[in-house]
């Protein structure tokens, strides 16, 4: 846009304001002073549009000096002061404009805005009270009046204004919600409930209003009243899922989880019912599947999860929930299948990727763990845990260069998580030691020791680095520290301690440590080969 064209637009925008300004002059001959004032007024507006606010202030004040009754100049000056956040001067100027032309609605509305910004809510409320008196058929003015009364801590007066709205315009959900909240905020639960009852009376067939009342009763612990409302909802709509679930919840509260899940079947089979309602009702029972000894309950929960996937085959969350159920029930294969289906429908749910990696780690499926973590890294390139899992997988697969690369990335992204940072540093130290990069390995392990010198993982890694340098005696001392600090319960630490003992010539004790590692959960092919051959193998 050229500069000439920009100025053309500016003067076009000023035309309406200029007309208003000209109207201030009395009919008849315009004096030279008035003509000059109009020119200055136009120039002031131009500077305002160009955001040269200080210059605009100076020019508007010059207009008012020539003609103190120029309401348009006082109004525009107030708007400039408002932009400059000078609330006191903005308020003073707009009051002048309103005083000169009290019937101008736009001046008064701006005065209300300035009062609001200055925290003078009583003043803003008074403006809208005047607007109501002048224009009693404009609903917006009543809402704004009540709004500022609330901000001025005059809740009772605000309720009276909302009552006016209902009397003139009829009962509606918005007004009811506001009155309900005000009563509730004042601790008047009876009146809060009455508002919702009145809303229902205004449209008895609208289920949403019944649900508002039922939810309110539930939130304040009035279970019998809530139950009564839910039964009324089912009279109106026998298939209402939320009412069915809420009524079924009373059985769960009595400890009968199986009966509760059984009562959900009809809801779960409804194809046109939102999956979110079903999942919300189901979520608290997923963890219970892993904790319960009730096989009938567990079977019913898994059956409902399967039903979710059948009724909602295109919903990722259906398969995610089903995967969680399978995992809690100990079926890692079934869980993986459900999670893979989840990701095929929605790749953006990180928690599912992480859950898959935990399963693969538990099953010691390092090949797939490397593949899944790498795919996850493409989708969540800034997530440190994916690089961490990838580093572990490649370490076990003896892809040491890939492992150290992924772990370095995880270290860089670890942020303030000292726990993750220490574990990554320890793993990096071992990775570099395996690549015979002694200096790098030493730097990483020393950094880890600075952060957590008593951590058994760090102490084990220190011993591992020393053993790779054939400093076996010093390495054993560090391994023994690690074992005393918790490493005796970690299959990796115990296996590596066995490796060290083998290198030191104690093959019998080495074999015993490998057996302990297996008992603690060690699943690697490498460990199995050691147990079969009773020899240290790669």
ABEGO torsion letter per residue (X at the ends): XBAAAAAAAAAAAAAAAAAAAAAABBBEBBBAAAAAAAAAAAAAAAAAAAGBAAAAAAAAAAAAAABAABAAAAAAAAAAAAAAGBAAAAAAAAAAAAAABAABAAAAAAAAAAAAAAGBAAAAAAAAAAAAAABAABAAAAAAAAAAAAAAGBAAAAAAAAAAAAAAAEBBAAAAAAAAAAAAAAGBAAAAAAAAAAAAAABAABAAAAAAAAAAAAAAGBAAAAAAAAAAAAAABAABAAAAAAAAAAAAAAGBAAAAAAAAAAAAABAABBAAAAAAAAAAAAAAAAABABAAAAAAAAAAAAAAAAABAABAAAAAAAAAAAAAAGBAAAAAAAAAAAAAABAABAAAAAAAAAAAAAAGBAAAAAAAAAAAAAABAABAAAAAAAAAAAAAAGBAAAAAAAAAAAAAAAEABAAAAAAAAAAAAAAAAAAGBAAAAAAAAAAAAAABAABAAAAAAAAAAAAAAGBAAAAAAAAAAAAAAGAAABAAAAAAAAAAAAAAGBAAAAAAAAAAAAAAGBABAAAAAAAAAGBBBX
